[in-house]
């Protein structure tokens, strides 16, 4: 008997809560739009009543790096799920080049976050080219570095004790 894995389309149509572990006010993505071997596009909306909203209901552009990180987490999870597994926890290492092209994302805006894998090592290191667009306007771009340690708990404990 052969194992039957979900199709790419079935995976991408799942609720975002079934894909990434973020919950409550820290879940910033709404849904996955498209998913492939090395790319993913997702949507988020700028909630004028959210914890991050400024006086105009906008999302400060610095939160874009978290939108990108959540889209990367969704990509990693869907790649693992496609093979019948689940994603190991990971961490955002950072970015040398996060560039916000505007100071904030407008209240009510629908944002499209696109991530494209540049590097993935067996040791758990990865790098993604990321963009955030609102309609046809580019809002932010970056290359984000991530790490999925083989033993997340030991990694965290070692980080805290250092």
C-alpha positions, 0 to 999 in steps of 0.5 A: 500500500502506497502512502497518499500525500496531500496535493500542493493545492490541498496543502495551500488551501488549508487554514493558515492556523493548520500551517504555522504555529502563530496564534492570537494577535501574533498570527499576521498572515491570513492565507496562503495564495500559492505554494511551490518547491521554492516559493510561496505567496501569502496574504495579510491585511492591515487591521486598523484595530490591531496591537501594532496599529498607529494613530492612523490604523497603519502597520509600521513597516518594521513589522514587515520582517515578521510578515516575511518570517511567517511566510517563510515558516509557512513555506517550510511547513508546507514543504515538510507536509507535502512529504508527509512530515511536519516542520521543525521549529525554527528561528529568524536569524536576521537580515542585512538588507530589510528595506521598507519603501514606505514608513507604514502599510496603510490601514485596511491594505491587503498585503501580498508577501512573496518568499523565494528560497535562495538556500537550504542546507541539510544543517538547517540554514536557509535564506529567502528573498522576500517582498511585500506588495500592496496592489502593484506597489512594492512596500518592502524587500529583504533577504531573510536568513533562518535556521532550523536546528536539529534539536530546537530545545537544546538550541534554545537552552544553549542560547539562553545559558550563553 
